[in-house]
Amino acid sequence: MHAEAATPAATDWAEIVGLYDVLLRVEPSPVAELNRAAAVAMRDGPEAGLALIDAILARGELGGYHLAHSARGELLRRLGRRDEAIAAYRRALELTTQDPERRLLEKRLNGV
């Protein structure tokens, strides 16, 4: 779906959410649920995706997964919740071990 769309805005996010729904019925996992939350954010807006990510984290799942905190930071940034975005990006940075990901997170932190 991503490769077929000319831009992120032109992506069929409803179809992607539907595909994640199928995947989660067949092979449930918190990471697939996180990816679905990102697609929901693109389809329905950052508040909808943030609610799903917060629910995953509230269950104690993916608390140590940097991409969950990075995604949360991005949605908070889009919502203009600067201080919370900074805290989420910092948490993601604490959990990240790979240099390319660290550089990306540092860039995002500096841009908030």
Phi and psi restraints in degrees (range 20) as a CNS / XPLOR table:
assign (resid 1 and name C) (resid 2 and name N)
       (resid 2 and name CA) (resid 2 and name C) 1.0 -65.5 20.0 2
assign (resid 2 and name N) (resid 2 and name CA)
       (resid 2 and name C) (resid 3 and name N) 1.0 -42.2 20.0 2
assign (resid 2 and name C) (resid 3 and name N)
       (resid 3 and name CA) (resid 3 and name C) 1.0 -69.2 20.0 2
assign (resid 3 and name N) (resid 3 and name CA)
       (resid 3 and name C) (resid 4 and name N) 1.0 -25.4 20.0 2
assign (resid 3 and name C) (resid 4 and name N)
       (resid 4 and name CA) (resid 4 and name C) 1.0 -80.1 20.0 2
assign (resid 4 and name N) (resid 4 and name CA)
       (resid 4 and name C) (resid 5 and name N) 1.0 -23.3 20.0 2
assign (resid 4 and name C) (resid 5 and name N)
       (resid 5 and name CA) (resid 5 and name C) 1.0 -87.8 20.0 2
assign (resid 5 and name N) (resid 5 and name CA)
       (resid 5 and name C) (resid 6 and name N) 1.0 141.3 20.0 2
assign (resid 5 and name C) (resid 6 and name N)
       (resid 6 and name CA) (resid 6 and name C) 1.0 -72.6 20.0 2
assign (resid 6 and name N) (resid 6 and name CA)
       (resid 6 and name C) (resid 7 and name N) 1.0 -30.0 20.0 2
assign (resid 6 and name C) (resid 7 and name N)
       (resid 7 and name CA) (resid 7 and name C) 1.0 -143.6 20.0 2
assign (resid 7 and name N) (resid 7 and name CA)
       (resid 7 and name C) (resid 8 and name N) 1.0 163.4 20.0 2
assign (resid 7 and name C) (resid 8 and name N)
       (resid 8 and name CA) (resid 8 and name C) 1.0 -57.9 20.0 2
assign (resid 8 and name N) (resid 8 and name CA)
       (resid 8 and name C) (resid 9 and name N) 1.0 -38.1 20.0 2
assign (resid 8 and name C) (resid 9 and name N)
       (resid 9 and name CA) (resid 9 and name C) 1.0 -65.3 20.0 2
assign (resid 9 and name N) (resid 9 and name CA)
       (resid 9 and name C) (resid 10 and name N) 1.0 -28.6 20.0 2
assign (resid 9 and name C) (resid 10 and name N)
       (resid 10 and name CA) (resid 10 and name C) 1.0 -86.9 20.0 2
assign (resid 10 and name N) (resid 10 and name CA)
       (resid 10 and name C) (resid 11 and name N) 1.0 -2.6 20.0 2
assign (resid 10 and name C) (resid 11 and name N)
       (resid 11 and name CA) (resid 11 and name C) 1.0 -70.3 20.0 2
assign (resid 11 and name N) (resid 11 and name CA)
       (resid 11 and name C) (resid 12 and name N) 1.0 142.5 20.0 2
assign (resid 11 and name C) (resid 12 and name N)
       (resid 12 and name CA) (resid 12 and name C) 1.0 -82.9 20.0 2
assign (resid 12 and name N) (resid 12 and name CA)
       (resid 12 and name C) (resid 13 and name N) 1.0 81.2 20.0 2
assign (resid 12 and name C) (resid 13 and name N)
       (resid 13 and name CA) (resid 13 and name C) 1.0 -66.3 20.0 2
assign (resid 13 and name N) (resid 13 and name CA)
       (resid 13 and name C) (resid 14 and name N) 1.0 -31.6 20.0 2
assign (resid 13 and name C) (resid 14 and name N)
       (resid 14 and name CA) (resid 14 and name C) 1.0 -61.8 20.0 2
assign (resid 14 and name N) (resid 14 and name CA)
       (resid 14 and name C) (resid 15 and name N) 1.0 -41.0 20.0 2
assign (resid 14 and name C) (resid 15 and name N)
       (resid 15 and name CA) (resid 15 and name C) 1.0 -65.7 20.0 2
assign (resid 15 and name N) (resid 15 and name CA)
       (resid 15 and name C) (resid 16 and name N) 1.0 -41.0 20.0 2
assign (resid 15 and name C) (resid 16 and name N)
       (resid 16 and name CA) (resid 16 and name C) 1.0 -64.3 20.0 2
assign (resid 16 and name N) (resid 16 and name CA)
       (resid 16 and name C) (resid 17 and name N) 1.0 -43.7 20.0 2
assign (resid 16 and name C) (resid 17 and name N)
       (resid 17 and name CA) (resid 17 and name C) 1.0 -58.9 20.0 2
assign (resid 17 and name N) (resid 17 and name CA)
       (resid 17 and name C) (resid 18 and name N) 1.0 -44.0 20.0 2
assign (resid 17 and name C) (resid 18 and name N)
       (resid 18 and name CA) (resid 18 and name C) 1.0 -60.4 20.0 2
assign (resid 18 and name N) (resid 18 and name CA)
       (resid 18 and name C) (resid 19 and name N) 1.0 -39.5 20.0 2
assign (resid 18 and name C) (resid 19 and name N)
       (resid 19 and name CA) (resid 19 and name C) 1.0 -66.6 20.0 2
assign (resid 19 and name N) (resid 19 and name CA)
       (resid 19 and name C) (resid 20 and name N) 1.0 -39.2 20.0 2
assign (resid 19 and name C) (resid 20 and name N)
       (resid 20 and name CA) (resid 20 and name C) 1.0 -65.3 20.0 2
assign (resid 20 and name N) (resid 20 and name CA)
       (resid 20 and name C) (resid 21 and name N) 1.0 -35.9 20.0 2
assign (resid 20 and name C) (resid 21 and name N)
       (resid 21 and name CA) (resid 21 and name C) 1.0 -58.6 20.0 2
assign (resid 21 and name N) (resid 21 and name CA)
       (resid 21 and name C) (resid 22 and name N) 1.0 -43.3 20.0 2
assign (resid 21 and name C) (resid 22 and name N)
       (resid 22 and name CA) (resid 22 and name C) 1.0 -64.8 20.0 2
assign (resid 22 and name N) (resid 22 and name CA)
       (resid 22 and name C) (resid 23 and name N) 1.0 -47.3 20.0 2
assign (resid 22 and name C) (resid 23 and name N)
       (resid 23 and name CA) (resid 23 and name C) 1.0 -57.8 20.0 2
assign (resid 23 and name N) (resid 23 and name CA)
       (resid 23 and name C) (resid 24 and name N) 1.0 -42.9 20.0 2
assign (resid 23 and name C) (resid 24 and name N)
       (resid 24 and name CA) (resid 24 and name C) 1.0 -68.4 20.0 2
assign (resid 24 and name N) (resid 24 and name CA)
       (resid 24 and name C) (resid 25 and name N) 1.0 -27.3 20.0 2
assign (resid 24 and name C) (resid 25 and name N)
       (resid 25 and name CA) (resid 25 and name C) 1.0 -72.6 20.0 2
assign (resid 25 and name N) (resid 25 and name CA)
       (resid 25 and name C) (resid 26 and name N) 1.0 -36.7 20.0 2
assign (resid 25 and name C) (resid 26 and name N)
       (resid 26 and name CA) (resid 26 and name C) 1.0 -82.2 20.0 2
assign (resid 26 and name N) (resid 26 and name CA)
       (resid 26 and name C) (resid 27 and name N) 1.0 -43.9 20.0 2
assign (resid 26 and name C) (resid 27 and name N)
       (resid 27 and name CA) (resid 27 and name C) 1.0 -142.3 20.0 2
assign (resid 27 and name N) (resid 27 and name CA)
       (resid 27 and name C) (resid 28 and name N) 1.0 77.1 20.0 2
assign (resid 27 and name C) (resid 28 and name N)
       (resid 28 and name CA) (resid 28 and name C) 1.0 -65.5 20.0 2
assign (resid 28 and name N) (resid 28 and name CA)
       (resid 28 and name C) (resid 29 and name N) 1.0 138.8 20.0 2
assign (resid 28 and name C) (resid 29 and name N)
       (resid 29 and name CA) (resid 29 and name C) 1.0 -158.9 20.0 2
assign (resid 29 and name N) (resid 29 and name CA)
       (resid 29 and name C) (resid 30 and name N) 1.0 150.4 20.0 2
assign (resid 29 and name C) (resid 30 and name N)
       (resid 30 and name CA) (resid 30 and name C) 1.0 -63.9 20.0 2
assign (resid 30 and name N) (resid 30 and name CA)
       (resid 30 and name C) (resid 31 and name N) 1.0 -31.9 20.0 2
assign (resid 30 and name C) (resid 31 and name N)
       (resid 31 and name CA) (resid 31 and name C) 1.0 -68.5 20.0 2
assign (resid 31 and name N) (resid 31 and name CA)
       (resid 31 and name C) (resid 32 and name N) 1.0 -42.5 20.0 2
assign (resid 31 and name C) (resid 32 and name N)
       (resid 32 and name CA) (resid 32 and name C) 1.0 -63.8 20.0 2
assign (resid 32 and name N) (resid 32 and name CA)
       (resid 32 and name C) (resid 33 and name N) 1.0 -36.2 20.0 2
assign (resid 32 and name C) (resid 33 and name N)
       (resid 33 and name CA) (resid 33 and name C) 1.0 -65.3 20.0 2
assign (resid 33 and name N) (resid 33 and name CA)
       (resid 33 and name C) (resid 34 and name N) 1.0 -39.2 20.0 2
assign (resid 33 and name C) (resid 34 and name N)
       (resid 34 and name CA) (resid 34 and name C) 1.0 -63.1 20.0 2
assign (resid 34 and name N) (resid 34 and name CA)
       (resid 34 and name C) (resid 35 and name N) 1.0 -44.9 20.0 2
assign (resid 34 and name C) (resid 35 and name N)
       (resid 35 and name CA) (resid 35 and name C) 1.0 -62.3 20.0 2
assign (resid 35 and name N) (resid 35 and name CA)
       (resid 35 and name C) (resid 36 and name N) 1.0 -38.7 20.0 2
assign (resid 35 and name C) (resid 36 and name N)
       (resid 36 and name CA) (resid 36 and name C) 1.0 -63.0 20.0 2
assign (resid 36 and name N) (resid 36 and name CA)
       (resid 36 and name C) (resid 37 and name N) 1.0 -41.1 20.0 2
assign (resid 36 and name C) (resid 37 and name N)
       (resid 37 and name CA) (resid 37 and name C) 1.0 -60.1 20.0 2
assign (resid 37 and name N) (resid 37 and name CA)
       (resid 37 and name C) (resid 38 and name N) 1.0 -38.8 20.0 2
assign (resid 37 and name C) (resid 38 and name N)
       (resid 38 and name CA) (resid 38 and name C) 1.0 -65.0 20.0 2
assign (resid 38 and name N) (resid 38 and name CA)
       (resid 38 and name C) (resid 39 and name N) 1.0 -39.7 20.0 2
assign (resid 38 and name C) (resid 39 and name N)
       (resid 39 and name CA) (resid 39 and name C) 1.0 -67.7 20.0 2
assign (resid 39 and name N) (resid 39 and name CA)
       (resid 39 and name C) (resid 40 and name N) 1.0 -39.1 20.0 2
assign (resid 39 and name C) (resid 40 and name N)
       (resid 40 and name CA) (resid 40 and name C) 1.0 -61.7 20.0 2
assign (resid 40 and name N) (resid 40 and name CA)
       (resid 40 and name C) (resid 41 and name N) 1.0 -40.6 20.0 2
assign (resid 40 and name C) (resid 41 and name N)
       (resid 41 and name CA) (resid 41 and name C) 1.0 -60.3 20.0 2
assign (resid 41 and name N) (resid 41 and name CA)
       (resid 41 and name C) (resid 42 and name N) 1.0 -38.3 20.0 2
assign (resid 41 and name C) (resid 42 and name N)
       (resid 42 and name CA) (resid 42 and name C) 1.0 -71.8 20.0 2
assign (resid 42 and name N) (resid 42 and name CA)
       (resid 42 and name C) (resid 43 and name N) 1.0 -34.5 20.0 2
assign (resid 42 and name C) (resid 43 and name N)
       (resid 43 and name CA) (resid 43 and name C) 1.0 -79.6 20.0 2
assign (resid 43 and name N) (resid 43 and name CA)
       (resid 43 and name C) (resid 44 and name N) 1.0 -45.5 20.0 2
assign (resid 43 and name C) (resid 44 and name N)
       (resid 44 and name CA) (resid 44 and name C) 1.0 -112.3 20.0 2
assign (resid 44 and name N) (resid 44 and name CA)
       (resid 44 and name C) (resid 45 and name N) 1.0 -6.8 20.0 2
assign (resid 44 and name C) (resid 45 and name N)
       (resid 45 and name CA) (resid 45 and name C) 1.0 110.5 20.0 2
assign (resid 45 and name N) (resid 45 and name CA)
       (resid 45 and name C) (resid 46 and name N) 1.0 159.5 20.0 2
assign (resid 45 and name C) (resid 46 and name N)
       (resid 46 and name CA) (resid 46 and name C) 1.0 -62.6 20.0 2
assign (resid 46 and name N) (resid 46 and name CA)
       (resid 46 and name C) (resid 47 and name N) 1.0 -32.5 20.0 2
assign (resid 46 and name C) (resid 47 and name N)
       (resid 47 and name CA) (resid 47 and name C) 1.0 -62.6 20.0 2
assign (resid 47 and name N) (resid 47 and name CA)
       (resid 47 and name C) (resid 48 and name N) 1.0 -40.5 20.0 2
assign (resid 47 and name C) (resid 48 and name N)
       (resid 48 and name CA) (resid 48 and name C) 1.0 -64.6 20.0 2
assign (resid 48 and name N) (resid 48 and name CA)
       (resid 48 and name C) (resid 49 and name N) 1.0 -44.1 20.0 2
assign (resid 48 and name C) (resid 49 and name N)
       (resid 49 and name CA) (resid 49 and name C) 1.0 -67.4 20.0 2
assign (resid 49 and name N) (resid 49 and name CA)
       (resid 49 and name C) (resid 50 and name N) 1.0 -39.8 20.0 2
assign (resid 49 and name C) (resid 50 and name N)
       (resid 50 and name CA) (resid 50 and name C) 1.0 -62.3 20.0 2
assign (resid 50 and name N) (resid 50 and name CA)
       (resid 50 and name C) (resid 51 and name N) 1.0 -40.9 20.0 2
assign (resid 50 and name C) (resid 51 and name N)
       (resid 51 and name CA) (resid 51 and name C) 1.0 -59.8 20.0 2
assign (resid 51 and name N) (resid 51 and name CA)
       (resid 51 and name C) (resid 52 and name N) 1.0 -40.0 20.0 2
assign (resid 51 and name C) (resid 52 and name N)
       (resid 52 and name CA) (resid 52 and name C) 1.0 -69.1 20.0 2
assign (resid 52 and name N) (resid 52 and name CA)
       (resid 52 and name C) (resid 53 and name N) 1.0 -42.3 20.0 2
assign (resid 52 and name C) (resid 53 and name N)
       (resid 53 and name CA) (resid 53 and name C) 1.0 -64.4 20.0 2
assign (resid 53 and name N) (resid 53 and name CA)
       (resid 53 and name C) (resid 54 and name N) 1.0 -43.5 20.0 2
assign (resid 53 and name C) (resid 54 and name N)
       (resid 54 and name CA) (resid 54 and name C) 1.0 -61.7 20.0 2
assign (resid 54 and name N) (resid 54 and name CA)
       (resid 54 and name C) (resid 55 and name N) 1.0 -36.0 20.0 2
assign (resid 54 and name C) (resid 55 and name N)
       (resid 55 and name CA) (resid 55 and name C) 1.0 -65.6 20.0 2
assign (resid 55 and name N) (resid 55 and name CA)
       (resid 55 and name C) (resid 56 and name N) 1.0 -41.4 20.0 2
assign (resid 55 and name C) (resid 56 and name N)
       (resid 56 and name CA) (resid 56 and name C) 1.0 -61.0 20.0 2
assign (resid 56 and name N) (resid 56 and name CA)
       (resid 56 and name C) (resid 57 and name N) 1.0 -48.3 20.0 2
assign (resid 56 and name C) (resid 57 and name N)
       (resid 57 and name CA) (resid 57 and name C) 1.0 -66.5 20.0 2
assign (resid 57 and name N) (resid 57 and name CA)
       (resid 57 and name C) (resid 58 and name N) 1.0 -35.8 20.0 2
assign (resid 57 and name C) (resid 58 and name N)
       (resid 58 and name CA) (resid 58 and name C) 1.0 -64.6 20.0 2
assign (resid 58 and name N) (resid 58 and name CA)
       (resid 58 and name C) (resid 59 and name N) 1.0 -29.2 20.0 2
assign (resid 58 and name C) (resid 59 and name N)
       (resid 59 and name CA) (resid 59 and name C) 1.0 -75.5 20.0 2
assign (resid 59 and name N) (resid 59 and name CA)
       (resid 59 and name C) (resid 60 and name N) 1.0 -6.8 20.0 2
assign (resid 59 and name C) (resid 60 and name N)
       (resid 60 and name CA) (resid 60 and name C) 1.0 89.0 20.0 2
assign (resid 60 and name N) (resid 60 and name CA)
       (resid 60 and name C) (resid 61 and name N) 1.0 6.6 20.0 2
assign (resid 60 and name C) (resid 61 and name N)
       (resid 61 and name CA) (resid 61 and name C) 1.0 -94.5 20.0 2
assign (resid 61 and name N) (resid 61 and name CA)
       (resid 61 and name C) (resid 62 and name N) 1.0 139.5 20.0 2
assign (resid 61 and name C) (resid 62 and name N)
       (resid 62 and name CA) (resid 62 and name C) 1.0 67.8 20.0 2
assign (resid 62 and name N) (resid 62 and name CA)
       (resid 62 and name C) (resid 63 and name N) 1.0 16.1 20.0 2
assign (resid 62 and name C) (resid 63 and name N)
       (resid 63 and name CA) (resid 63 and name C) 1.0 -60.5 20.0 2
assign (resid 63 and name N) (resid 63 and name CA)
       (resid 63 and name C) (resid 64 and name N) 1.0 -29.0 20.0 2
assign (resid 63 and name C) (resid 64 and name N)
       (resid 64 and name CA) (resid 64 and name C) 1.0 -99.9 20.0 2
assign (resid 64 and name N) (resid 64 and name CA)
       (resid 64 and name C) (resid 65 and name N) 1.0 13.8 20.0 2
assign (resid 64 and name C) (resid 65 and name N)
       (resid 65 and name CA) (resid 65 and name C) 1.0 -103.5 20.0 2
assign (resid 65 and name N) (resid 65 and name CA)
       (resid 65 and name C) (resid 66 and name N) 1.0 112.3 20.0 2
assign (resid 65 and name C) (resid 66 and name N)
       (resid 66 and name CA) (resid 66 and name C) 1.0 -59.1 20.0 2
assign (resid 66 and name N) (resid 66 and name CA)
       (resid 66 and name C) (resid 67 and name N) 1.0 -33.1 20.0 2
assign (resid 66 and name C) (resid 67 and name N)
       (resid 67 and name CA) (resid 67 and name C) 1.0 -68.2 20.0 2
assign (resid 67 and name N) (resid 67 and name CA)
       (resid 67 and name C) (resid 68 and name N) 1.0 -28.0 20.0 2
assign (resid 67 and name C) (resid 68 and name N)
       (resid 68 and name CA) (resid 68 and name C) 1.0 -65.3 20.0 2
assign (resid 68 and name N) (resid 68 and name CA)
       (resid 68 and name C) (resid 69 and name N) 1.0 -42.9 20.0 2
assign (resid 68 and name C) (resid 69 and name N)
       (resid 69 and name CA) (resid 69 and name C) 1.0 -73.5 20.0 2
assign (resid 69 and name N) (resid 69 and name CA)
       (resid 69 and name C) (resid 70 and name N) 1.0 -34.8 20.0 2
assign (resid 69 and name C) (resid 70 and name N)
       (resid 70 and name CA) (resid 70 and name C) 1.0 -64.4 20.0 2
assign (resid 70 and name N) (resid 70 and name CA)
       (resid 70 and name C) (resid 71 and name N) 1.0 -45.3 20.0 2
assign (resid 70 and name C) (resid 71 and name N)
       (resid 71 and name CA) (resid 71 and name C) 1.0 -62.9 20.0 2
assign (resid 71 and name N) (resid 71 and name CA)
       (resid 71 and name C) (resid 72 and name N) 1.0 -41.6 20.0 2
assign (resid 71 and name C) (resid 72 and name N)
       (resid 72 and name CA) (resid 72 and name C) 1.0 -61.2 20.0 2
assign (resid 72 and name N) (resid 72 and name CA)
       (resid 72 and name C) (resid 73 and name N) 1.0 -44.5 20.0 2
assign (resid 72 and name C) (resid 73 and name N)
       (resid 73 and name CA) (resid 73 and name C) 1.0 -59.2 20.0 2
assign (resid 73 and name N) (resid 73 and name CA)
       (resid 73 and name C) (resid 74 and name N) 1.0 -42.3 20.0 2
assign (resid 73 and name C) (resid 74 and name N)
       (resid 74 and name CA) (resid 74 and name C) 1.0 -62.8 20.0 2
assign (resid 74 and name N) (resid 74 and name CA)
       (resid 74 and name C) (resid 75 and name N) 1.0 -43.8 20.0 2
assign (resid 74 and name C) (resid 75 and name N)
       (resid 75 and name CA) (resid 75 and name C) 1.0 -67.8 20.0 2
assign (resid 75 and name N) (resid 75 and name CA)
       (resid 75 and name C) (resid 76 and name N) 1.0 -39.0 20.0 2
assign (resid 75 and name C) (resid 76 and name N)
       (resid 76 and name CA) (resid 76 and name C) 1.0 -63.4 20.0 2
assign (resid 76 and name N) (resid 76 and name CA)
       (resid 76 and name C) (resid 77 and name N) 1.0 -39.7 20.0 2
assign (resid 76 and name C) (resid 77 and name N)
       (resid 77 and name CA) (resid 77 and name C) 1.0 -60.9 20.0 2
assign (resid 77 and name N) (resid 77 and name CA)
       (resid 77 and name C) (resid 78 and name N) 1.0 -44.7 20.0 2
assign (resid 77 and name C) (resid 78 and name N)
       (resid 78 and name CA) (resid 78 and name C) 1.0 -62.8 20.0 2
assign (resid 78 and name N) (resid 78 and name CA)
       (resid 78 and name C) (resid 79 and name N) 1.0 -28.8 20.0 2
assign (resid 78 and name C) (resid 79 and name N)
       (resid 79 and name CA) (resid 79 and name C) 1.0 -85.6 20.0 2
assign (resid 79 and name N) (resid 79 and name CA)
       (resid 79 and name C) (resid 80 and name N) 1.0 -2.3 20.0 2
assign (resid 79 and name C) (resid 80 and name N)
       (resid 80 and name CA) (resid 80 and name C) 1.0 78.3 20.0 2
assign (resid 80 and name N) (resid 80 and name CA)
       (resid 80 and name C) (resid 81 and name N) 1.0 16.8 20.0 2
assign (resid 80 and name C) (resid 81 and name N)
       (resid 81 and name CA) (resid 81 and name C) 1.0 -94.6 20.0 2
assign (resid 81 and name N) (resid 81 and name CA)
       (resid 81 and name C) (resid 82 and name N) 1.0 71.8 20.0 2
assign (resid 81 and name C) (resid 82 and name N)
       (resid 82 and name CA) (resid 82 and name C) 1.0 -55.5 20.0 2
assign (resid 82 and name N) (resid 82 and name CA)
       (resid 82 and name C) (resid 83 and name N) 1.0 -53.0 20.0 2
assign (resid 82 and name C) (resid 83 and name N)
       (resid 83 and name CA) (resid 83 and name C) 1.0 -61.1 20.0 2
assign (resid 83 and name N) (resid 83 and name CA)
       (resid 83 and name C) (resid 84 and name N) 1.0 -41.0 20.0 2
assign (resid 83 and name C) (resid 84 and name N)
       (resid 84 and name CA) (resid 84 and name C) 1.0 -68.2 20.0 2
assign (resid 84 and name N) (resid 84 and name CA)
       (resid 84 and name C) (resid 85 and name N) 1.0 -37.6 20.0 2
assign (resid 84 and name C) (resid 85 and name N)
       (resid 85 and name CA) (resid 85 and name C) 1.0 -62.6 20.0 2
assign (resid 85 and name N) (resid 85 and name CA)
       (resid 85 and name C) (resid 86 and name N) 1.0 -44.2 20.0 2
assign (resid 85 and name C) (resid 86 and name N)
       (resid 86 and name CA) (resid 86 and name C) 1.0 -60.3 20.0 2
assign (resid 86 and name N) (resid 86 and name CA)
       (resid 86 and name C) (resid 87 and name N) 1.0 -44.9 20.0 2
assign (resid 86 and name C) (resid 87 and name N)
       (resid 87 and name CA) (resid 87 and name C) 1.0 -62.3 20.0 2
assign (resid 87 and name N) (resid 87 and name CA)
       (resid 87 and name C) (resid 88 and name N) 1.0 -41.0 20.0 2
assign (resid 87 and name C) (resid 88 and name N)
       (resid 88 and name CA) (resid 88 and name C) 1.0 -67.0 20.0 2
assign (resid 88 and name N) (resid 88 and name CA)
       (resid 88 and name C) (resid 89 and name N) 1.0 -43.6 20.0 2
assign (resid 88 and name C) (resid 89 and name N)
       (resid 89 and name CA) (resid 89 and name C) 1.0 -63.3 20.0 2
assign (resid 89 and name N) (resid 89 and name CA)
       (resid 89 and name C) (resid 90 and name N) 1.0 -39.6 20.0 2
assign (resid 89 and name C) (resid 90 and name N)
       (resid 90 and name CA) (resid 90 and name C) 1.0 -63.6 20.0 2
assign (resid 90 and name N) (resid 90 and name CA)
       (resid 90 and name C) (resid 91 and name N) 1.0 -40.3 20.0 2
assign (resid 90 and name C) (resid 91 and name N)
       (resid 91 and name CA) (resid 91 and name C) 1.0 -63.4 20.0 2
assign (resid 91 and name N) (resid 91 and name CA)
       (resid 91 and name C) (resid 92 and name N) 1.0 -42.9 20.0 2
assign (resid 91 and name C) (resid 92 and name N)
       (resid 92 and name CA) (resid 92 and name C) 1.0 -60.4 20.0 2
assign (resid 92 and name N) (resid 92 and name CA)
       (resid 92 and name C) (resid 93 and name N) 1.0 -41.5 20.0 2
assign (resid 92 and name C) (resid 93 and name N)
       (resid 93 and name CA) (resid 93 and name C) 1.0 -63.9 20.0 2
assign (resid 93 and name N) (resid 93 and name CA)
       (resid 93 and name C) (resid 94 and name N) 1.0 -39.3 20.0 2
assign (resid 93 and name C) (resid 94 and name N)
       (resid 94 and name CA) (resid 94 and name C) 1.0 -60.6 20.0 2
assign (resid 94 and name N) (resid 94 and name CA)
       (resid 94 and name C) (resid 95 and name N) 1.0 -33.2 20.0 2
assign (resid 94 and name C) (resid 95 and name N)
       (resid 95 and name CA) (resid 95 and name C) 1.0 -90.1 20.0 2
assign (resid 95 and name N) (resid 95 and name CA)
       (resid 95 and name C) (resid 96 and name N) 1.0 -12.9 20.0 2
assign (resid 95 and name C) (resid 96 and name N)
       (resid 96 and name CA) (resid 96 and name C) 1.0 -85.1 20.0 2
assign (resid 96 and name N) (resid 96 and name CA)
       (resid 96 and name C) (resid 97 and name N) 1.0 136.6 20.0 2
assign (resid 96 and name C) (resid 97 and name N)
       (resid 97 and name CA) (resid 97 and name C) 1.0 -113.6 20.0 2
assign (resid 97 and name N) (resid 97 and name CA)
       (resid 97 and name C) (resid 98 and name N) 1.0 -15.8 20.0 2
assign (resid 97 and name C) (resid 98 and name N)
       (resid 98 and name CA) (resid 98 and name C) 1.0 -94.6 20.0 2
assign (resid 98 and name N) (resid 98 and name CA)
       (resid 98 and name C) (resid 99 and name N) 1.0 134.2 20.0 2
assign (resid 98 and name C) (resid 99 and name N)
       (resid 99 and name CA) (resid 99 and name C) 1.0 -58.5 20.0 2
assign (resid 99 and name N) (resid 99 and name CA)
       (resid 99 and name C) (resid 100 and name N) 1.0 -44.2 20.0 2
assign (resid 99 and name C) (resid 100 and name N)
       (resid 100 and name CA) (resid 100 and name C) 1.0 -60.1 20.0 2
assign (resid 100 and name N) (resid 100 and name CA)
       (resid 100 and name C) (resid 101 and name N) 1.0 -39.9 20.0 2
assign (resid 100 and name C) (resid 101 and name N)
       (resid 101 and name CA) (resid 101 and name C) 1.0 -68.6 20.0 2
assign (resid 101 and name N) (resid 101 and name CA)
       (resid 101 and name C) (resid 102 and name N) 1.0 -37.9 20.0 2
assign (resid 101 and name C) (resid 102 and name N)
       (resid 102 and name CA) (resid 102 and name C) 1.0 -61.6 20.0 2
assign (resid 102 and name N) (resid 102 and name CA)
       (resid 102 and name C) (resid 103 and name N) 1.0 -43.8 20.0 2
assign (resid 102 and name C) (resid 103 and name N)
       (resid 103 and name CA) (resid 103 and name C) 1.0 -63.2 20.0 2
assign (resid 103 and name N) (resid 103 and name CA)
       (resid 103 and name C) (resid 104 and name N) 1.0 -42.3 20.0 2
assign (resid 103 and name C) (resid 104 and name N)
       (resid 104 and name CA) (resid 104 and name C) 1.0 -63.1 20.0 2
assign (resid 104 and name N) (resid 104 and name CA)
       (resid 104 and name C) (resid 105 and name N) 1.0 -44.7 20.0 2
assign (resid 104 and name C) (resid 105 and name N)
       (resid 105 and name CA) (resid 105 and name C) 1.0 -65.7 20.0 2
assign (resid 105 and name N) (resid 105 and name CA)
       (resid 105 and name C) (resid 106 and name N) 1.0 -39.3 20.0 2
assign (resid 105 and name C) (resid 106 and name N)
       (resid 106 and name CA) (resid 106 and name C) 1.0 -63.5 20.0 2
assign (resid 106 and name N) (resid 106 and name CA)
       (resid 106 and name C) (resid 107 and name N) 1.0 -39.1 20.0 2
assign (resid 106 and name C) (resid 107 and name N)
       (resid 107 and name CA) (resid 107 and name C) 1.0 -63.6 20.0 2
assign (resid 107 and name N) (resid 107 and name CA)
       (resid 107 and name C) (resid 108 and name N) 1.0 -43.7 20.0 2
assign (resid 107 and name C) (resid 108 and name N)
       (resid 108 and name CA) (resid 108 and name C) 1.0 -64.2 20.0 2
assign (resid 108 and name N) (resid 108 and name CA)
       (resid 108 and name C) (resid 109 and name N) 1.0 -41.3 20.0 2
assign (resid 108 and name C) (resid 109 and name N)
       (resid 109 and name CA) (resid 109 and name C) 1.0 -60.0 20.0 2
assign (resid 109 and name N) (resid 109 and name CA)
       (resid 109 and name C) (resid 110 and name N) 1.0 -44.0 20.0 2
assign (resid 109 and name C) (resid 110 and name N)
       (resid 110 and name CA) (resid 110 and name C) 1.0 -68.4 20.0 2
assign (resid 110 and name N) (resid 110 and name CA)
       (resid 110 and name C) (resid 111 and name N) 1.0 -21.7 20.0 2
assign (resid 110 and name C) (resid 111 and name N)
       (resid 111 and name CA) (resid 111 and name C) 1.0 -92.1 20.0 2
assign (resid 111 and name N) (resid 111 and name CA)
       (resid 111 and name C) (resid 112 and name N) 1.0 -4.5 20.0 2
